Amino acid sequence: MASSVVFRCCLIVITNLFMAFDFAHAQPTRAFFVFGDSLADNGNNHLLFTTLRADFPPYGIDYPTHKPTGRFSNGLNIPDIISEQLGLEQTLPYLSPLLLGEKLLVGANFASAGVGILNDTGIQFLQILHIHKQLKLFEQYQRRLRAHIGAEEAKKLVNKALVLIIIGGNDFVNNYYWAPFSARSRQFSLPDYVTYVISEFKNILKVILLLS
Ligand SMILES: *[C@@H]1O[C@H](CO)[C@@H](O)[C@H](O)[C@H]1NC(C)=O
């Protein structure tokens, strides 16, 4: 029962894709923005002071370079596969020093392993990019983009972009069920916790809509 609740709460939202998106005629220039946790992180934690990292084997054994990349995967992860299917260049982790100039037009991946919808999810992992921090960095990204291509073009690029959010699993695994008598499990029954997490997720979606 618990696992089905956890499953339902691993919220995967692909905005725009719902509208019968035509994969075959995807514009190669469409920007892609990724937010979320380890299912989406493609190297941000790699560049942070955290114990939660994927920079050692067997991570990456099936990646084209056969080396760990910071992805929590043996090979490509979900954002990579979406980029590939849409004929887009892979997004860089937002913290990558290579995310400069023309690379900004591809979009960016702000995801950070360990984070959840709630601010207290993942605190045990030290310096990770909590979702509100990811949104702040998205604002910073847009300032950098405006400086590069001007306000009008930047707005167009962000408005047309594809957004992927994968988040919610850690609010259960690394918060509610983290310890037998975790603070959250003493505070909420499971159904009430699900309702609370979803209400906070709605607030996050509102901010993303506001920013894009
Ligand atoms: C979580 O943190 C953000 C930014 O630090 C804050 O704006 C937000 O209100 C917090 N959410 C809750 C439920 O406390």
py3Dmol code that shows the C-alpha trace and the ligand (Angstrom):
import py3Dmol

protein = """\
ATOM      1  CA  MET A   1       0.000   0.000   0.000  1.00  0.00           C
ATOM      2  CA  ALA A   2       2.761   2.374   0.986  1.00  0.00           C
ATOM      3  CA  SER A   3       4.620   1.693  -2.234  1.00  0.00           C
ATOM      4  CA  SER A   4       1.562   2.508  -4.349  1.00  0.00           C
ATOM      5  CA  VAL A   5       1.235   5.838  -2.542  1.00  0.00           C
ATOM      6  CA  VAL A   6       4.904   6.521  -3.137  1.00  0.00           C
ATOM      7  CA  PHE A   7       4.441   5.632  -6.772  1.00  0.00           C
ATOM      8  CA  ARG A   8       1.480   7.976  -7.179  1.00  0.00           C
ATOM      9  CA  CYS A   9       3.474  10.750  -5.602  1.00  0.00           C
ATOM     10  CA  CYS A  10       6.465  10.459  -7.890  1.00  0.00           C
ATOM     11  CA  LEU A  11       5.068  13.293  -9.894  1.00  0.00           C
ATOM     12  CA  ILE A  12       6.246  13.464 -13.420  1.00  0.00           C
ATOM     13  CA  VAL A  13       4.941  16.499 -15.196  1.00  0.00           C
ATOM     14  CA  ILE A  14       5.741  17.156 -18.786  1.00  0.00           C
ATOM     15  CA  THR A  15       4.071  20.433 -19.659  1.00  0.00           C
ATOM     16  CA  ASN A  16       3.281  20.999 -23.305  1.00  0.00           C
ATOM     17  CA  LEU A  17       3.832  17.341 -24.089  1.00  0.00           C
ATOM     18  CA  PHE A  18       0.237  16.738 -23.049  1.00  0.00           C
ATOM     19  CA  MET A  19      -0.926  18.569 -26.149  1.00  0.00           C
ATOM     20  CA  ALA A  20      -0.304  15.632 -28.489  1.00  0.00           C
ATOM     21  CA  PHE A  21       3.170  16.894 -29.140  1.00  0.00           C
ATOM     22  CA  ASP A  22       4.425  16.044 -32.603  1.00  0.00           C
ATOM     23  CA  PHE A  23       7.771  14.363 -31.960  1.00  0.00           C
ATOM     24  CA  ALA A  24       8.598  13.938 -35.642  1.00  0.00           C
ATOM     25  CA  HIS A  25       8.415  17.669 -36.356  1.00  0.00           C
ATOM     26  CA  ALA A  26       9.987  18.965 -33.167  1.00  0.00           C
ATOM     27  CA  GLN A  27      11.879  22.198 -33.629  1.00  0.00           C
ATOM     28  CA  PRO A  28      15.533  21.452 -33.036  1.00  0.00           C
ATOM     29  CA  THR A  29      15.918  24.871 -31.445  1.00  0.00           C
ATOM     30  CA  ARG A  30      13.364  24.368 -28.693  1.00  0.00           C
ATOM     31  CA  ALA A  31      14.818  24.958 -25.242  1.00  0.00           C
ATOM     32  CA  PHE A  32      14.374  22.355 -22.522  1.00  0.00           C
ATOM     33  CA  PHE A  33      14.326  23.021 -18.759  1.00  0.00           C
ATOM     34  CA  VAL A  34      14.577  20.264 -16.204  1.00  0.00           C
ATOM     35  CA  PHE A  35      13.819  20.450 -12.471  1.00  0.00           C
ATOM     36  CA  GLY A  36      13.759  17.770  -9.821  1.00  0.00           C
ATOM     37  CA  ASP A  37      15.677  15.039  -8.048  1.00  0.00           C
ATOM     38  CA  SER A  38      18.120  12.200  -8.807  1.00  0.00           C
ATOM     39  CA  LEU A  39      15.904  10.831 -11.573  1.00  0.00           C
ATOM     40  CA  ALA A  40      16.678  14.016 -13.499  1.00  0.00           C
ATOM     41  CA  ASP A  41      20.022  15.275 -12.102  1.00  0.00           C
ATOM     42  CA  ASN A  42      22.657  15.111 -14.842  1.00  0.00           C
ATOM     43  CA  GLY A  43      25.632  16.363 -12.860  1.00  0.00           C
ATOM     44  CA  ASN A  44      24.691  19.209 -10.503  1.00  0.00           C
ATOM     45  CA  ASN A  45      25.387  17.234  -7.314  1.00  0.00           C
ATOM     46  CA  HIS A  46      28.714  16.281  -8.868  1.00  0.00           C
ATOM     47  CA  LEU A  47      29.656  19.957  -8.423  1.00  0.00           C
ATOM     48  CA  LEU A  48      28.304  20.406  -4.886  1.00  0.00           C
ATOM     49  CA  PHE A  49      29.434  19.584  -1.363  1.00  0.00           C
ATOM     50  CA  THR A  50      27.123  16.647  -0.725  1.00  0.00           C
ATOM     51  CA  THR A  51      27.376  12.984   0.181  1.00  0.00           C
ATOM     52  CA  LEU A  52      24.720  12.183  -2.419  1.00  0.00           C
ATOM     53  CA  ARG A  53      26.691  11.768  -5.624  1.00  0.00           C
ATOM     54  CA  ALA A  54      27.048   9.473  -8.597  1.00  0.00           C
ATOM     55  CA  ASP A  55      30.637  10.152  -9.613  1.00  0.00           C
ATOM     56  CA  PHE A  56      31.948   6.612  -9.198  1.00  0.00           C
ATOM     57  CA  PRO A  57      31.439   3.266 -10.990  1.00  0.00           C
ATOM     58  CA  PRO A  58      29.160   1.494 -11.750  1.00  0.00           C
ATOM     59  CA  TYR A  59      27.345   4.780 -12.544  1.00  0.00           C
ATOM     60  CA  GLY A  60      27.900   5.542 -16.214  1.00  0.00           C
ATOM     61  CA  ILE A  61      29.046   2.079 -17.321  1.00  0.00           C
ATOM     62  CA  ASP A  62      26.611   2.150 -20.272  1.00  0.00           C
ATOM     63  CA  TYR A  63      26.998   5.876 -21.003  1.00  0.00           C
ATOM     64  CA  PRO A  64      28.717   6.603 -24.353  1.00  0.00           C
ATOM     65  CA  THR A  65      31.961   7.499 -22.507  1.00  0.00           C
ATOM     66  CA  HIS A  66      31.572   4.531 -20.081  1.00  0.00           C
ATOM     67  CA  LYS A  67      32.469   6.943 -17.281  1.00  0.00           C
ATOM     68  CA  PRO A  68      30.437   8.309 -14.370  1.00  0.00           C
ATOM     69  CA  THR A  69      28.907  11.667 -15.318  1.00  0.00           C
ATOM     70  CA  GLY A  70      27.005  12.545 -12.160  1.00  0.00           C
ATOM     71  CA  ARG A  71      23.845  10.955 -13.560  1.00  0.00           C
ATOM     72  CA  PHE A  72      22.234   8.493 -11.143  1.00  0.00           C
ATOM     73  CA  SER A  73      22.072   5.956 -13.930  1.00  0.00           C
ATOM     74  CA  ASN A  74      24.147   3.322 -15.647  1.00  0.00           C
ATOM     75  CA  GLY A  75      23.598   5.223 -18.900  1.00  0.00           C
ATOM     76  CA  LEU A  76      21.310   7.960 -20.148  1.00  0.00           C
ATOM     77  CA  ASN A  77      18.611   9.297 -17.833  1.00  0.00           C
ATOM     78  CA  ILE A  78      15.041  10.441 -18.537  1.00  0.00           C
ATOM     79  CA  PRO A  79      15.917  14.027 -19.634  1.00  0.00           C
ATOM     80  CA  ASP A  80      18.636  12.649 -21.964  1.00  0.00           C
ATOM     81  CA  ILE A  81      16.164  10.280 -23.596  1.00  0.00           C
ATOM     82  CA  ILE A  82      13.606  13.072 -24.062  1.00  0.00           C
ATOM     83  CA  SER A  83      16.272  15.328 -25.631  1.00  0.00           C
ATOM     84  CA  GLU A  84      17.347  12.491 -27.887  1.00  0.00           C
ATOM     85  CA  GLN A  85      13.788  11.707 -28.992  1.00  0.00           C
ATOM     86  CA  LEU A  86      13.118  15.378 -29.748  1.00  0.00           C
ATOM     87  CA  GLY A  87      16.365  15.741 -31.669  1.00  0.00           C
ATOM     88  CA  LEU A  88      17.673  18.285 -29.168  1.00  0.00           C
ATOM     89  CA  GLU A  89      21.168  18.670 -27.806  1.00  0.00           C
ATOM     90  CA  GLN A  90      21.472  17.368 -24.219  1.00  0.00           C
ATOM     91  CA  THR A  91      20.970  20.076 -21.617  1.00  0.00           C
ATOM     92  CA  LEU A  92      23.954  20.836 -19.396  1.00  0.00           C
ATOM     93  CA  PRO A  93      23.718  20.815 -15.597  1.00  0.00           C
ATOM     94  CA  TYR A  94      23.030  24.418 -14.591  1.00  0.00           C
ATOM     95  CA  LEU A  95      26.157  24.488 -12.408  1.00  0.00           C
ATOM     96  CA  SER A  96      28.419  23.373 -15.263  1.00  0.00           C
ATOM     97  CA  PRO A  97      31.092  25.931 -16.156  1.00  0.00           C
ATOM     98  CA  LEU A  98      30.443  24.977 -19.807  1.00  0.00           C
ATOM     99  CA  LEU A  99      26.935  26.483 -19.731  1.00  0.00           C
ATOM    100  CA  LEU A 100      27.876  29.727 -21.461  1.00  0.00           C
ATOM    101  CA  GLY A 101      27.011  31.674 -24.613  1.00  0.00           C
ATOM    102  CA  GLU A 102      25.138  29.669 -27.260  1.00  0.00           C
ATOM    103  CA  LYS A 103      24.797  26.711 -24.876  1.00  0.00           C
ATOM    104  CA  LEU A 104      22.285  28.809 -22.912  1.00  0.00           C
ATOM    105  CA  LEU A 105      19.886  28.455 -25.866  1.00  0.00           C
ATOM    106  CA  VAL A 106      19.662  24.680 -25.335  1.00  0.00           C
ATOM    107  CA  GLY A 107      18.111  25.205 -21.888  1.00  0.00           C
ATOM    108  CA  ALA A 108      19.433  23.903 -18.584  1.00  0.00           C
ATOM    109  CA  ASN A 109      19.046  21.140 -16.044  1.00  0.00           C
ATOM    110  CA  PHE A 110      18.571  22.391 -12.464  1.00  0.00           C
ATOM    111  CA  ALA A 111      17.818  19.000 -10.904  1.00  0.00           C
ATOM    112  CA  SER A 112      19.672  17.889  -7.794  1.00  0.00           C
ATOM    113  CA  ALA A 113      19.610  14.420  -6.270  1.00  0.00           C
ATOM    114  CA  GLY A 114      17.960  14.115  -2.869  1.00  0.00           C
ATOM    115  CA  VAL A 115      15.561  17.044  -3.073  1.00  0.00           C
ATOM    116  CA  GLY A 116      11.828  16.882  -2.652  1.00  0.00           C
ATOM    117  CA  ILE A 117       8.785  19.100  -2.753  1.00  0.00           C
ATOM    118  CA  LEU A 118       9.175  20.014   0.935  1.00  0.00           C
ATOM    119  CA  ASN A 119      12.037  22.167   2.158  1.00  0.00           C
ATOM    120  CA  ASP A 120      13.002  19.694   4.872  1.00  0.00           C
ATOM    121  CA  THR A 121      13.300  16.738   2.472  1.00  0.00           C
ATOM    122  CA  GLY A 122      16.953  15.854   1.913  1.00  0.00           C
ATOM    123  CA  ILE A 123      18.440  18.083   4.623  1.00  0.00           C
ATOM    124  CA  GLN A 124      20.662  15.133   5.590  1.00  0.00           C
ATOM    125  CA  PHE A 125      22.482  15.513   2.243  1.00  0.00           C
ATOM    126  CA  LEU A 126      23.937  18.944   3.067  1.00  0.00           C
ATOM    127  CA  GLN A 127      24.476  21.219   0.055  1.00  0.00           C
ATOM    128  CA  ILE A 128      21.871  20.160  -2.514  1.00  0.00           C
ATOM    129  CA  LEU A 129      19.706  22.417  -4.674  1.00  0.00           C
ATOM    130  CA  HIS A 130      16.313  22.408  -2.999  1.00  0.00           C
ATOM    131  CA  ILE A 131      13.461  23.058  -5.380  1.00  0.00           C
ATOM    132  CA  HIS A 132      13.068  26.724  -4.390  1.00  0.00           C
ATOM    133  CA  LYS A 133      16.796  27.153  -4.987  1.00  0.00           C
ATOM    134  CA  GLN A 134      16.336  25.544  -8.431  1.00  0.00           C
ATOM    135  CA  LEU A 135      13.646  28.128  -9.170  1.00  0.00           C
ATOM    136  CA  LYS A 136      15.943  30.964  -8.030  1.00  0.00           C
ATOM    137  CA  LEU A 137      18.621  29.608 -10.362  1.00  0.00           C
ATOM    138  CA  PHE A 138      16.052  29.521 -13.184  1.00  0.00           C
ATOM    139  CA  GLU A 139      15.539  33.266 -12.614  1.00  0.00           C
ATOM    140  CA  GLN A 140      19.300  33.758 -12.653  1.00  0.00           C
ATOM    141  CA  TYR A 141      19.484  31.727 -15.890  1.00  0.00           C
ATOM    142  CA  GLN A 142      16.909  34.022 -17.478  1.00  0.00           C
ATOM    143  CA  ARG A 143      18.928  37.107 -16.532  1.00  0.00           C
ATOM    144  CA  ARG A 144      21.978  35.538 -18.166  1.00  0.00           C
ATOM    145  CA  LEU A 145      19.932  34.605 -21.240  1.00  0.00           C
ATOM    146  CA  ARG A 146      18.585  38.173 -21.545  1.00  0.00           C
ATOM    147  CA  ALA A 147      22.117  39.525 -21.381  1.00  0.00           C
ATOM    148  CA  HIS A 148      23.055  37.171 -24.216  1.00  0.00           C
ATOM    149  CA  ILE A 149      20.109  37.472 -26.679  1.00  0.00           C
ATOM    150  CA  GLY A 150      18.047  40.407 -25.392  1.00  0.00           C
ATOM    151  CA  ALA A 151      14.849  40.540 -23.370  1.00  0.00           C
ATOM    152  CA  GLU A 152      12.415  39.879 -26.218  1.00  0.00           C
ATOM    153  CA  GLU A 153      14.155  36.803 -27.641  1.00  0.00           C
ATOM    154  CA  ALA A 154      14.780  35.456 -24.156  1.00  0.00           C
ATOM    155  CA  LYS A 155      11.090  35.703 -23.315  1.00  0.00           C
ATOM    156  CA  LYS A 156      10.154  33.892 -26.550  1.00  0.00           C
ATOM    157  CA  LEU A 157      12.647  31.119 -25.887  1.00  0.00           C
ATOM    158  CA  VAL A 158      11.392  30.533 -22.340  1.00  0.00           C
ATOM    159  CA  ASN A 159       7.703  30.717 -23.323  1.00  0.00           C
ATOM    160  CA  LYS A 160       8.155  28.098 -26.049  1.00  0.00           C
ATOM    161  CA  ALA A 161      10.322  25.801 -23.957  1.00  0.00           C
ATOM    162  CA  LEU A 162       9.605  22.297 -22.801  1.00  0.00           C
ATOM    163  CA  VAL A 163       9.639  21.820 -19.010  1.00  0.00           C
ATOM    164  CA  LEU A 164      10.155  18.520 -17.195  1.00  0.00           C
ATOM    165  CA  ILE A 165       9.714  18.162 -13.433  1.00  0.00           C
ATOM    166  CA  ILE A 166      10.460  14.885 -11.674  1.00  0.00           C
ATOM    167  CA  ILE A 167      10.002  15.231  -7.934  1.00  0.00           C
ATOM    168  CA  GLY A 168       8.152  13.784  -4.945  1.00  0.00           C
ATOM    169  CA  GLY A 169       9.686  10.367  -4.295  1.00  0.00           C
ATOM    170  CA  ASN A 170      12.175  11.697  -1.752  1.00  0.00           C
ATOM    171  CA  ASP A 171       9.416  13.349   0.287  1.00  0.00           C
ATOM    172  CA  PHE A 172       8.477   9.782   1.163  1.00  0.00           C
ATOM    173  CA  VAL A 173      11.725   7.795   1.004  1.00  0.00           C
ATOM    174  CA  ASN A 174      14.033  10.379   2.573  1.00  0.00           C
ATOM    175  CA  ASN A 175      11.591  12.228   4.769  1.00  0.00           C
ATOM    176  CA  TYR A 176       8.403  10.438   5.874  1.00  0.00           C
ATOM    177  CA  TYR A 177       9.996   6.952   5.921  1.00  0.00           C
ATOM    178  CA  TRP A 178      13.546   8.110   6.607  1.00  0.00           C
ATOM    179  CA  ALA A 179      13.423   6.907  10.211  1.00  0.00           C
ATOM    180  CA  PRO A 180      10.782   4.789  12.010  1.00  0.00           C
ATOM    181  CA  PHE A 181       9.454   7.796  13.938  1.00  0.00           C
ATOM    182  CA  SER A 182      10.409  10.603  11.588  1.00  0.00           C
ATOM    183  CA  ALA A 183       9.155  14.085  12.453  1.00  0.00           C
ATOM    184  CA  ARG A 184       6.836  14.105   9.429  1.00  0.00           C
ATOM    185  CA  SER A 185       5.336  10.681  10.217  1.00  0.00           C
ATOM    186  CA  ARG A 186       4.588  11.831  13.783  1.00  0.00           C
ATOM    187  CA  GLN A 187       3.070  15.043  12.445  1.00  0.00           C
ATOM    188  CA  PHE A 188       0.869  13.577   9.667  1.00  0.00           C
ATOM    189  CA  SER A 189      -1.053  10.398   8.873  1.00  0.00           C
ATOM    190  CA  LEU A 190      -0.030   9.139   5.444  1.00  0.00           C
ATOM    191  CA  PRO A 191      -3.178  10.408   3.604  1.00  0.00           C
ATOM    192  CA  ASP A 192      -2.815  13.844   5.236  1.00  0.00           C
ATOM    193  CA  TYR A 193       0.859  13.934   4.311  1.00  0.00           C
ATOM    194  CA  VAL A 194       0.021  13.116   0.668  1.00  0.00           C
ATOM    195  CA  THR A 195      -2.492  15.998   0.639  1.00  0.00           C
ATOM    196  CA  TYR A 196       0.074  18.358   2.161  1.00  0.00           C
ATOM    197  CA  VAL A 197       2.824  17.366  -0.297  1.00  0.00           C
ATOM    198  CA  ILE A 198       0.483  17.824  -3.265  1.00  0.00           C
ATOM    199  CA  SER A 199      -0.637  21.251  -2.019  1.00  0.00           C
ATOM    200  CA  GLU A 200       3.015  22.333  -1.775  1.00  0.00           C
ATOM    201  CA  PHE A 201       3.647  20.943  -5.254  1.00  0.00           C
ATOM    202  CA  LYS A 202       0.868  23.160  -6.604  1.00  0.00           C
ATOM    203  CA  ASN A 203       2.697  26.177  -5.173  1.00  0.00           C
ATOM    204  CA  ILE A 204       5.876  25.117  -6.964  1.00  0.00           C
ATOM    205  CA  LEU A 205       3.992  24.730 -10.262  1.00  0.00           C
ATOM    206  CA  LYS A 206       2.541  28.226  -9.822  1.00  0.00           C
ATOM    207  CA  VAL A 207       6.044  29.682  -9.434  1.00  0.00           C
ATOM    208  CA  ILE A 208       7.273  27.832 -12.531  1.00  0.00           C
ATOM    209  CA  LEU A 209       4.304  29.143 -14.543  1.00  0.00           C
ATOM    210  CA  LEU A 210       4.975  32.638 -13.262  1.00  0.00           C
ATOM    211  CA  LEU A 211       8.640  32.401 -14.281  1.00  0.00           C
ATOM    212  CA  SER A 212       7.918  31.093 -17.743  1.00  0.00           C
TER     213      SER A 212
END
"""
ligand_1 = """\
14
LIG
C 10.320 26.753 1.475
O 11.385 27.644 1.247
C 11.085 28.701 0.367
C 12.330 29.515 0.083
O 13.279 29.419 1.072
C 9.949 29.531 0.935
O 9.627 30.575 0.043
C 8.740 28.650 1.151
O 7.694 29.368 1.740
C 9.106 27.464 2.036
N 7.967 26.557 2.113
C 7.413 26.185 3.272
C 6.229 25.290 3.193
O 7.845 26.544 4.347
"""
view = py3Dmol.view(width=600, height=400)
view.addModel(protein, "pdb")
view.setStyle({"model": 0}, {"cartoon": {"style": "trace"}})
view.addModel(ligand_1, "xyz")
view.setStyle({"model": 1}, {"stick": {}})
view.zoomTo()
view.show()
